[in-house]
Amino acid sequence: MRILIDTQAFIWFVENDKQLPVNIKKELEDSGNSILISIASLWEMTIKMSLDKLQLSCGIEEMIDRIYQNGFEILPILPFHIIKLSELGYFHRDPFDRIIISQSIYEDIQVVSSDRIFDEYGVRRKWNK
């Protein structure tokens, strides 16, 4: 199964944060699943770290290494994702989440996110406690 993981869920996964539901963690660890993380998530983490709005146990280079160590793939932002983004309603103001939403819709893949506003866009959001 292909799964797109949002920024917060990725951070909780690599930081082993208990806020990530156990069943979600197991799916992310399942080598039978193809886990994607948007390049937008790396951009978001970098910006928030530089503004001191995000504290992580390591720098962005190590976070990128953790993507590959876990067998995840980076999903680039493609022109088709931007076109889909231009068609989205304006329910959510966060530009990083909006591109992740558009990627999820365009790629027709589930997204792991605790953010319920994603549901306003009709994405297949995965988050169970």
Secondary structure, DSSP 8 states (H G I E B T S, - for coil): -EEEE-HHHHHHHHTT-TTS-HHHHHHHH-TTSEEEEEHHHHHHHHHHHHTTS---SS-HHHHHHHHHHTT-EEE---HHHHHHHHHS-SS---HHHHHHHHHHHHHT-EEE-S-GGGGGGT--EE---
